[in-house]
Structures are given as C-alpha cells and as structure tokens.
Amino acid sequence: MKKQSITSLPVSDEIERRNRMIKYSIAMAVRIVCIVLLLFVQGWWLVLCAIGAIVLPYFAVVVANVKIAPRGGEVLRPGGLEIYQNDDGAK
C-alpha cells in the first residue's frame, strides 16, 4: 500500500481562491494598460491594444476559474488494519 503524504493533498480552498484572484487581477491590470495605451498609440498598435482590451476579460475569467489539480494525484484512503502472527514458535 502506498503511504499517504501531506504533499499529495490538494491545495486549500482559501489558497486556491487567492491564487485565482491574483491571476485575474494581473489580467485586468494588463487590460487597463491596453485601454490607456489606446489614447496614445496609432496604427497596428492601436488595433492590438483594442483587441487586448476587448478579449482579455474573457481569458481572465477562464484562467481564473480553472481549478488546479493536486500535484501528487488523488488522495488515497488509508487501507485496513493488517495483523501478522509470528509462526516461528518463539515466545
């Protein structure tokens, strides 16, 4: 039977929520930069910033809602109790 390790347990909900909020906040910060740059750039840069400002919210929500799987795999339930008898006659 495989021994249970604390590192194979999934990340707590609080930590996972915090990580997702950080990813979402970074994406929204980039979107704000794109919106501000719309006022100052011209040509293809204007189109690129506009696409970034329009498309980034969708990707930010998708990335923020992805749950991270635990690195160690599934958490295994402990096995049953096994009792061994010494049959060599020694007491």
C-alpha positions as CSV (number, residue, x, y, z in Angstrom):
1,M,0.0,0.0,0.0
2,K,1.2,3.5,-0.9
3,K,1.9,5.7,2.1
4,Q,-0.1,8.9,2.3
5,S,2.0,12.0,2.1
6,I,0.9,15.5,3.1
7,T,2.3,16.8,-0.2
8,S,-0.3,14.8,-2.2
9,L,-3.2,16.6,-0.5
10,P,-5.0,19.3,-2.6
11,V,-4.4,23.0,-2.0
12,S,-6.8,24.5,0.5
13,D,-9.8,26.5,-0.9
14,E,-8.5,29.7,0.5
15,I,-5.1,29.5,-1.1
16,E,-6.6,28.4,-4.4
17,R,-9.1,31.3,-4.4
18,R,-6.2,33.7,-3.6
19,N,-4.1,32.4,-6.5
20,R,-7.1,32.8,-8.9
21,M,-7.8,36.3,-7.7
22,I,-4.1,37.2,-8.3
23,K,-4.2,35.9,-11.9
24,Y,-7.5,37.7,-12.6
25,S,-6.1,41.0,-11.1
26,I,-3.0,40.8,-13.3
27,A,-5.0,40.2,-16.4
28,M,-7.3,43.2,-15.6
29,A,-4.2,45.4,-14.9
30,V,-2.9,44.5,-18.4
31,R,-6.4,45.4,-19.8
32,I,-6.2,48.8,-18.1
33,V,-2.8,49.3,-19.6
34,C,-4.3,48.5,-23.0
35,I,-7.2,50.9,-22.6
36,V,-4.8,53.7,-21.6
37,L,-2.5,53.0,-24.5
38,L,-5.5,53.3,-26.8
39,L,-5.2,57.1,-26.2
40,F,-1.6,57.3,-27.2
41,V,-0.7,54.8,-29.9
42,Q,-1.5,54.7,-33.6
43,G,-1.7,52.2,-36.5
44,W,-1.4,48.5,-35.7
45,W,-0.6,49.2,-32.1
46,L,-4.0,50.8,-31.7
47,V,-5.7,47.6,-33.1
48,L,-3.5,45.4,-30.9
49,C,-4.4,47.4,-27.8
50,A,-8.1,47.4,-28.7
51,I,-8.1,43.6,-29.2
52,G,-6.3,43.2,-25.9
53,A,-8.9,45.5,-24.1
54,I,-11.8,43.6,-25.6
55,V,-10.6,39.9,-25.4
56,L,-8.6,40.0,-22.1
57,P,-11.7,39.9,-19.8
58,Y,-12.9,36.6,-21.4
59,F,-9.5,35.0,-21.0
60,A,-9.1,36.4,-17.5
61,V,-12.3,34.8,-16.3
62,V,-11.5,31.5,-18.0
63,V,-8.0,31.4,-16.4
64,A,-9.3,32.5,-13.0
65,N,-11.9,29.7,-13.0
66,V,-9.5,26.9,-13.8
67,K,-9.0,24.7,-10.7
68,I,-5.5,23.4,-10.2
69,A,-5.2,19.6,-9.8
70,P,-3.0,18.5,-6.9
71,R,0.5,17.6,-8.0
72,G,0.5,14.3,-6.1
73,G,-2.6,12.9,-7.7
74,E,-5.6,11.6,-5.8
75,V,-5.8,11.4,-2.0
76,L,-5.8,7.8,-1.1
77,R,-8.0,6.4,1.7
78,P,-6.0,4.5,4.3
79,G,-6.2,0.7,4.0
80,G,-7.5,-1.7,6.5
81,L,-5.6,-3.0,9.6
82,E,-3.4,-6.0,8.9
83,I,-2.4,-8.3,11.7
84,Y,0.5,-10.7,11.4
85,Q,1.3,-13.6,13.7
86,N,4.8,-14.9,14.3
87,D,4.6,-18.6,13.3
88,D,8.3,-19.5,14.1
89,G,7.4,-20.8,17.6
90,A,9.4,-18.2,19.6
91,K,7.6,-16.7,22.5
